[in-house]
Structure formats: C-alpha cells, structure tokens
Amino acid sequence: MNLSRIIILARRVAQQLVADKRTLALIIVVPVILLTVAGVLIRVEPSGLTIAVVNQDEGLTVGSQSVNLGDRLTENLQNFDIFQTKLMDADDAKQKIEDGELDAVITLPPDFSAQAAQSRQLNLNVQFEGSNPTVAERLRNAFERVGDQALAGLATLQTGTDSGGGNSSTAAIETNLQATYLNGGPEFDTLDYTASALIGVFVFLFVFILTSISFLRERLAGTLERLQATPIQPLEIIIGYMLGFLIFGLLQGVITLLYTVFVLNIHYHGNLLNVFVIESLLVVVSVNLGIFLSTFARNEFQVLQFIPLVVVTQVFLGGVLWPIEEMPGWLQPIAYMMPLTHANTALRAIMMTGESLGGVWVQIAALVAIGAAVIGLSARTAGRVRM
C-alpha cells in the first residue's frame, strides 16, 4: 500500500469538491437552514386545545344535602391546563365544533346530578371533533381524570335516610364517558391521521427525484440543446416533458394511494377519486419543480442535494409534523407558499372529514397557481442554462 498515492488521490477529490462552489454552498447552507427550522419548531409550545361545556344541570337536593355535579365538573375542567374550557349554549357549541373551532363539547343535561344519584354513574356526554384521533384520545383520558376529580369529595352521595333519620344508603359513583364523533371515530388512530399527509410527502418526493434526475440526463445527453435548435418553443418543451413524466408520476400516486388504503388498511372518509385529484395536482407541481431546479444542477450529485432543501423543509413546514397555526408568525407565510402545505390540508380534509372538492377549493386554487408559476419559471430557465 502506497501512502503517497492515497494522499494524491484524496487531494484530487478534495480539490474537485472545493472547485465546485455550488456543492460547497449546499453542503454548508442546507444543514443550517434545516437545523434552524427544526430548532424553532421543536421549541414551539403546542397551543392549548379548546372545549365547550353546555351546563344545563339543575342539581339535586336530598334531605339537607344539595349537590350540583355539573357546576363541580365545570369548575374542575376550567382548572385543567391542557385545554381551555368555555361555557356555551347548545346551539353556539354545535356551530363552533362544526366550524372546527372546538375540539370537543361536553353536554350536561338538566338531570345530570339526578342521573348520577340514580344510576350511580357520572355519565359524561362528549362529542369530539375527531379529525385528529391523537387529540381525541388525549381529551378522552383528560375527561376521565377530571370526572374522577369532580367526585373526589363526593365518593358517596346520600340517596335517602331511614325513618329514624340515622343511617344513609351510599354507593360509589363511577365516571362513564359516552362519546360521539363529528369526524373520524373511535376506530381511527394516529396512522389514519398521518397517512393522508404521508401520501402527499411520498408522491412529492419520488416524483421530484424522478423528474429532476431524468431531466438532467436529457441535458447531459444534449437532447435539450438539439430541441432548442428546432422551431419548438421553450414552453412547448416544458409541457412535453411534463406530460411524459406525468404518466409515471400519476402511476406512483395511484400505487401509493391504493397501498395505503387497501394494504395498510387505514380508515378514511370521503371519495378516493377526490384524493387522486389532489395527488394529480401535487404531481404536476412536483414534476415542474423538478424540471426547474434541475436546470441549476451540473450533475446528479447536485440534484440530490436539492432534496433536503426542497422536500425536508416542506415536511417541516407543510403541516406533516407540526400544525401550521402553532408555528411562529414569521414561518407561517413561508409555509403557505409551499405546495405540500395545501396538498396536506386538502388530503386530510377529504380523508378525515369526508370533505368534497368544493370544500377544499382554496387549496386546489393554491396548487393550480403554484403549478402555473413553476411551469412559467421552468420555461424561462430551461432554454437559458448551459452545462
């Protein structure tokens, strides 16, 4: 083994990398950007959940004892710090949970205390918004704890006295959660919630890799330069390549969707055709973004370096791991500029709440606008960049 030859070869590789200013910039800048975004998001305190209590309990008086379990339960809920508790009437609570402003509604009927005394159960009638199963399960556990706290000083409730006014008949009261779901259901789990976002992530990732590397190879082979020597217009070149790549991108979308639904067996609402429409729009954006960014790369190594900058950043800011509304204000406009944000919002609305395409028209319009913008950028840069 000749140490000098090894050193010469290592020096040659290092000199080539140093000469590639674009690669050096990506090596230095991309990790800094990703670590900055991740550091900011990890330190963000999750915003409190919001529930409503419709307290109609009239209380119960037995002999000299007066009890209002509804008031006691409401007080304990208001002292619980993982969610904000608001008192509302039934109509207002119904409207707000349908609008997504509430995570759950607890309804305490007029005979709430009387039912507890008669059945020896504290029956909590809860409606969960349900589009995020993790939130619903977290609230369910909290409500059971709050119910036990409400009964801490009322382990027994006097239900009558003997004729002599002496001994009382008592029995322990248990908490019984009677849950209904506006969206989702008790069978929905974390995978059901994350699967819709992961569908968008994987489609975007693999289509972006396929398109950017394939288009770069077309440039390296001189095909693009030969096309530019013909009367064909730059926009025609981009649309032609886009349609060619689109076939495989849509195939990738179909495979990802069908595997997720029928092999992983996730629960979902809504029409799968609507899901495929959103996937198709995301594929169009991903294809053209791959074409656009590949025009700035001189080799496949540089193309691959765009993946963490383009894809990982969108995973951080696209609502996959952190809700956008919980992000710092200066990050939210950046998040809304990213196609994966709008695709994830639309996919979750369709698959978790059964929303129609009309209900996600804002996200569809955003994807169309971003796609049109990227097509325009691709057409302007594809004919100008040379190897």
SVG drawing of the C-alpha trace seen along z (x, -y; Angstrom):
<svg xmlns="http://www.w3.org/2000/svg" viewBox="-90 -37 94 42">
<polyline fill="none" stroke="black" stroke-width="0.4" points="0.0,0.0 1.5,-3.3 0.6,-6.1 1.7,-8.9 -0.7,-7.6 -3.6,-7.5 -2.8,-11.1 -2.6,-12.3 -6.0,-10.7 -7.6,-12.2 -6.2,-15.6 -7.6,-15.4 -11.1,-14.6 -10.9,-17.4 -9.8,-19.9 -12.6,-18.9 -15.1,-19.5 -13.5,-22.8 -13.8,-23.9 -17.5,-23.1 -18.7,-26.2 -22.4,-25.2 -21.8,-21.9 -19.9,-23.6 -22.7,-26.2 -25.4,-23.4 -23.3,-21.5 -23.0,-24.5 -26.2,-26.3 -28.8,-23.5 -28.0,-21.9 -28.0,-25.4 -31.5,-26.1 -32.9,-22.7 -31.5,-22.9 -32.8,-26.4 -36.3,-25.5 -36.3,-22.3 -34.9,-24.1 -37.6,-26.7 -40.4,-24.2 -39.2,-21.8 -39.2,-24.6 -42.7,-25.8 -45.1,-25.1 -48.2,-23.4 -51.3,-25.6 -53.9,-24.6 -57.0,-22.7 -60.4,-24.3 -63.5,-22.6 -67.0,-23.8 -69.3,-22.9 -73.1,-23.1 -74.0,-23.0 -77.8,-22.6 -77.6,-20.7 -80.2,-21.8 -78.6,-20.0 -80.1,-17.6 -81.3,-18.1 -81.8,-15.0 -82.8,-15.8 -80.5,-18.5 -77.8,-17.8 -77.6,-19.9 -75.3,-18.8 -74.7,-20.2 -72.2,-17.9 -72.4,-19.9 -71.0,-23.0 -68.4,-21.0 -67.3,-19.3 -67.2,-22.6 -65.0,-24.1 -62.6,-21.2 -62.5,-21.4 -61.7,-25.2 -58.8,-24.4 -57.3,-21.8 -54.3,-23.4 -54.1,-21.2 -57.2,-22.8 -59.3,-25.9 -62.8,-25.5 -65.6,-27.8 -69.2,-27.8 -71.7,-27.9 -75.2,-27.2 -76.0,-24.2 -76.6,-26.0 -73.4,-28.0 -71.3,-24.9 -72.8,-22.9 -71.9,-25.7 -68.4,-26.1 -67.5,-22.4 -68.8,-22.1 -66.6,-25.1 -63.5,-23.4 -63.1,-26.0 -63.7,-23.4 -62.0,-20.1 -64.9,-18.7 -68.2,-19.6 -69.4,-18.2 -73.2,-18.4 -74.6,-18.2 -78.4,-17.7 -80.7,-19.3 -81.0,-15.9 -77.2,-15.3 -76.9,-15.2 -80.1,-13.2 -79.0,-10.6 -75.7,-10.2 -77.6,-9.6 -80.0,-7.1 -77.6,-5.2 -74.5,-5.5 -72.6,-6.7 -71.3,-10.1 -72.3,-9.9 -70.3,-12.4 -71.9,-13.1 -69.0,-14.1 -68.8,-15.0 -65.3,-15.0 -64.5,-17.0 -62.5,-13.9 -60.4,-14.9 -57.2,-14.3 -57.5,-11.0 -54.5,-11.8 -56.3,-14.9 -59.5,-13.0 -57.7,-10.3 -55.8,-12.9 -59.0,-14.6 -60.7,-11.3 -58.1,-10.5 -58.2,-14.0 -62.0,-14.0 -61.9,-10.7 -59.4,-12.2 -61.5,-15.4 -64.6,-13.3 -62.7,-11.4 -61.5,-14.8 -65.1,-16.1 -66.1,-13.2 -63.1,-13.4 -65.2,-14.9 -68.4,-13.1 -67.3,-9.5 -70.7,-8.8 -74.0,-10.6 -76.8,-10.4 -79.8,-8.8 -82.1,-8.5 -82.4,-8.2 -84.3,-5.8 -87.3,-6.8 -85.2,-7.4 -83.0,-9.9 -79.9,-7.9 -78.1,-5.7 -77.7,-6.6 -77.6,-4.3 -74.5,-5.1 -72.6,-3.7 -69.6,-4.7 -70.1,-6.7 -68.2,-5.9 -67.3,-8.0 -68.7,-6.8 -67.7,-8.6 -70.3,-8.4 -68.5,-9.6 -69.7,-10.5 -67.6,-11.9 -68.3,-14.6 -65.5,-13.3 -63.5,-10.1 -64.5,-7.7 -63.1,-5.5 -61.6,-3.2 -59.4,-6.0 -55.8,-6.0 -52.6,-8.0 -51.7,-6.2 -55.1,-7.2 -54.3,-10.8 -50.7,-10.8 -51.3,-8.6 -53.1,-11.3 -50.1,-13.6 -47.6,-10.8 -49.3,-10.1 -48.6,-13.6 -45.0,-13.5 -44.1,-10.3 -45.7,-11.3 -44.0,-14.6 -40.6,-13.1 -40.4,-10.3 -41.8,-12.3 -39.4,-15.1 -36.4,-12.7 -37.6,-11.0 -38.2,-14.2 -35.1,-16.2 -32.6,-13.4 -34.3,-12.4 -34.4,-16.0 -30.7,-16.5 -29.8,-13.4 -31.6,-14.9 -29.4,-18.0 -26.3,-16.0 -27.0,-13.9 -27.5,-17.1 -31.2,-16.3 -32.3,-19.7 -29.8,-21.6 -30.9,-19.8 -34.5,-20.6 -33.6,-24.3 -32.2,-24.3 -35.6,-23.5 -38.6,-25.8 -40.1,-24.4 -40.8,-26.9 -39.5,-26.6 -43.0,-26.3 -43.7,-23.5 -40.6,-21.7 -41.6,-22.0 -45.2,-20.9 -44.0,-18.0 -41.5,-16.8 -44.1,-17.4 -46.7,-15.2 -44.1,-12.4 -43.1,-12.5 -46.7,-13.0 -47.7,-9.5 -45.2,-7.9 -45.9,-10.4 -49.6,-9.6 -48.8,-5.9 -46.7,-6.5 -49.7,-8.3 -52.1,-5.5 -49.8,-2.9 -49.1,-4.9 -52.8,-5.6 -54.0,-2.1 -51.3,-0.5 -52.0,-2.9 -55.8,-2.3 -56.0,1.4 -52.8,2.9 -52.1,0.7 -55.9,0.7 -56.3,-2.8 -59.7,-4.2 -60.9,-7.2 -63.9,-9.2 -64.5,-10.9 -64.1,-9.8 -60.8,-8.3 -61.3,-9.9 -61.1,-13.3 -57.9,-12.2 -56.4,-11.3 -57.4,-14.7 -55.3,-16.4 -52.5,-13.9 -52.6,-14.7 -52.2,-18.5 -49.3,-17.8 -47.7,-15.6 -47.9,-18.4 -46.2,-20.8 -43.6,-18.3 -42.8,-17.4 -42.3,-21.1 -40.4,-21.9 -38.0,-19.0 -37.5,-20.3 -37.0,-23.9 -34.4,-23.1 -32.5,-20.5 -31.6,-23.3 -29.4,-24.7 -27.5,-21.4 -24.5,-20.3 -24.5,-16.7 -26.7,-14.2 -25.0,-14.8 -26.1,-18.4 -29.6,-17.4 -29.7,-15.1 -28.6,-17.9 -31.8,-19.8 -33.8,-17.0 -33.3,-18.1 -33.7,-21.7 -36.9,-21.2 -38.5,-18.1 -37.4,-18.1 -38.2,-21.7 -41.7,-21.1 -42.1,-18.2 -41.2,-20.5 -43.4,-23.4 -46.1,-21.6 -48.2,-20.6 -47.0,-17.0 -45.3,-17.1 -46.4,-20.5 -49.8,-22.3 -49.2,-25.5 -51.2,-27.6 -48.8,-26.7 -45.7,-27.9 -44.1,-31.3 -45.8,-34.0 -42.8,-34.7 -42.7,-31.0 -46.4,-30.7 -46.2,-32.8 -43.3,-30.6 -45.4,-27.5 -48.3,-28.7 -46.0,-29.3 -45.2,-25.5 -47.3,-23.2 -47.2,-20.3 -48.9,-22.5 -52.0,-22.9 -51.9,-19.3 -51.8,-18.0 -54.6,-20.3 -56.8,-19.1 -55.9,-15.4 -56.7,-15.5 -59.9,-17.3 -61.1,-14.8 -59.9,-11.6 -60.6,-12.6 -63.8,-14.7 -65.2,-13.5 -64.9,-16.9 -65.7,-17.3 -63.5,-19.1 -65.7,-22.1 -64.8,-22.2 -61.1,-22.4 -61.3,-24.8 -58.8,-27.2 -56.2,-24.5 -56.9,-23.5 -56.6,-27.1 -53.3,-27.4 -51.9,-24.2 -53.0,-25.4 -51.4,-28.8 -48.2,-27.3 -48.1,-24.8 -48.7,-27.6 -45.9,-29.7 -43.4,-26.8 -44.3,-25.9 -43.6,-29.5 -40.3,-29.5 -39.2,-26.2 -40.0,-27.5 -37.9,-30.7 -34.8,-28.9 -34.7,-25.6 -33.6,-27.2 -31.0,-29.5 -29.0,-27.3 -26.0,-25.6 -23.8,-22.8"/>
</svg>
